[in-house]
Amino acid sequence: MLDSGTLSRRDLEIGSDLPNLGPNIHCPEDMQRLVNHFEQLNAVASSNSIPLTRCEAHSFPAESEATFEQELQAMFLQEMNAASATPAEDEDDDDDEPPDLPDGDSDTPPPTPIDIEDDGTIINEEVTVLVSEPLEDVIDPFYRDDDRLDGPSTDISVLAPHLLCIYALVTWLHLQFHLPRIACNAVLAALSYILLSIAPELDSPYVTLKAANHALGLDIPTHTLPVCPHCREVYPASSATPSACVRCDAELFISDRTQRGRKRQARMPLVRCPYLSISQQLPSILGVPGTAPLLDKWRKAHRVPGLYQDIFDGRICRELKAPDGTPFFSNTPAEHENGPNGELRIGLTLGADCILAGPKEQTPDEIQRFLRPIVSDLIRLWRDGIRIATPECPEGRLVRVILVAVVCDKPAAHKLAGFGSHSHTQFCTNCTITQKDKASPSAWTKGAFPARTNAEQRRLGEEYNKLTNKAARENFVKANATRYTQLSRLPYFDLVKQTVIDPMHNLFLGLVKTHFYNIWVQGKILRPNHELRVLHDMLAQFEIPATCGKLPKDIGTPAGGSLTADQWQLLAVVFGPIIIPQLWSACLPSNSGPLLHDRVTAIAKASAVKQAKKDKADVRLEAQTGANVSDNAADYTLQNMSQDATTGPEETAEELPFRLHPDDPKNFLKLSTALTILTKWTISDVEIDEADRLLREYCSELPRLYGAESMKPNHHYATHVPEYVRDFGPPHEFWTFLFERLNKILKSFNTNNHGNGELECTFFQEFQRTCQSARVTGTLAQYPGDSLERQVATVMLKASNDERGTIAALKLLSEELDEAGMDGRSIPLEDSAIFYDYVVLNGKRYHASEATGMHRTSMVEVDLKRDNGSIRTEYGELLEIFEYDQKTLGGPIWLGRIRWFVPWTGARDPVWSTLYVLNHLLFM
């Protein structure tokens, strides 16, 4: 109980002949050895020959070197036998049977003999090969061949309802709202006393958070992979791992002796990398009731050619192949219920933010070493699959997983997929455009530059992998903009088409931010005391539904802070199309003819100053390092110089009285229109073509309006977004909004700020606990409607939604709130009608304006069905919400009283009429 915080079956001597004798005591011989040790220690202490310290009285005897070597050799032999063993045949599934082995000498060879030096160092040539560059005939040390993985080992259904709810609530408070551990322990203790006084017959809960986590199974075991502190080679968490790196001969583990000279019970890596394979995470994910059917729900969706509703309408999912050559996401009528051969097939997108063991950022080659175990697991999940027991299929169901795409920002995508840096001469991952052509007219012509191909990338990657000299590799990258990537080990993966520059980073944090902040604000087109002040006044009077979010009223100034991708999207598709034309109309002088030439000249001078600062920084960095500035150094310099290289009075030849141009709003509205189309939940081929045309026209006008220096790689990347949509469906299916939100959650965890991977291990463990807690809550929400568990889970999910925004507003929460209908204080009306303050639909809250006075959250869009079956869309303000109970109708109905908006028929700025695709309607 003192060791683990809980009493296990073994502690109670249930089903075991040997009681629990304590940690590290697994047989009577161990106990006898300890008894003899402490008898001798007591005898020495009794004779007063040697003083007995507290440390000696509570420490186990150190193991002998011979015993340690024997155990290490046995563990190593076991690992090698497991890696080289032939998988057993599965009588129940003929498709999974391995091919028959020929007779004769084809049996599994015996394990390689092990040599152990006197100091315990393992010498084995095969281990050296395993952790070097991957070869076709070498066993992958990260590959596992066990066929079946059971669901979560902890069965929470055996817990009493009140205990289950108490544990779920307290662990949720700790993980979701960061309630300190000492406070959680106090809550558990207080609840224990309360239950004892109210209902003594009920079981009392554990009084520590650690015990509550254990009871719910939140602390799932994870792996700590050893990492070389010099070359960042990653090794398996295995006893077979050598003590020194085979690349650079650096030590991988800390000393096997403590400062007091005692033997450590386990080897501890100097640098640690937390890891939990996808195979090991799937059982707990699929163990949540309803998850597996939800993953198969796409099979029953109605598909329309030329219409993109989800990622399965995209070209990539239709073309990906299974190991037998058939479509991986095959969906014939006979497969609508259970999938091909009864298998559950799952597609993944991989995002990365390079939160790896520090202290400094890894090079592209080092990142591939961290990627290797993930790719090894993906190979197994695609080729062999794993059998997992789910609530819907307790006997187990074969699950296969395929990597659909790698979706990252520019630097991460280039490093993961083996492309040169985004500052390289050939910076694009899709075509062969160069830096000097990114502002030319041909840059916006479709098909003007040859496309990269998967076959060519794989060939160049293999050539790079064969180079052993660092200088040769650097020269190869400069010439070919290609490196080796572990992703090339996936037989089905297209290195070009399945590597995606994330639309969220590219369009919102790239194009929109560059246009507003870098061009307009830093270029002094929107001056702080003139146009920006007018813009702030307009924003202060602007009202939109609260569900849309809001912009800082001091946007564009230091007080406005840094905007998120959500806010840049809001500026581009909601605020900008309405405010920007009015801002230009209010601030633009009547005579602005010669302005354009003067403005472009001033911007060019400012860009020259920026480039001079960058060149000076490169020279300074080269002098410090004594080497040429690499791609990474150039990226680092650009990033650090971007804040200093802003245009101001001291950097430009003159301060113009104004810099607005009549064509600025039209150019910006083309971007707004394209983003409005691309962010639709359902998009057609015609709309994709229109968005493509608008993006190319927008980019082609930028050099004329703001100079060639305003063009960035992001502008070219944006021309490939329409192809991404055809490959993967609407952007909301694959962009990284959720991924970035998870980054924010990780940063909220308390850490010890230690280096050498300890910080990352803390992040990883807390995140896994949070995921497990969310799965427990989701499981409780599946209990019957009137159960205690479901009611508690509903309250927790509702609070998570209010605090976490869109991330916690999952489908489960929306369904629960839709079923509940309404919530709020009520005013009885003749015992037959009840008025409510708000209603929650699809995870969004709409207020009755007359009851709450909240107009921003009362604007609604209503689809009304005409007599002929067509749909008419109307807009209005929700005034009242009430429930009307008419017995003859079979139950209560909910109604809303709405004040309908009347379309505006007066004069309007003609700039809105030039881009009808925006569909901005004016009402009164």
Disulfide bonds with the S-S distance in Angstrom:
none
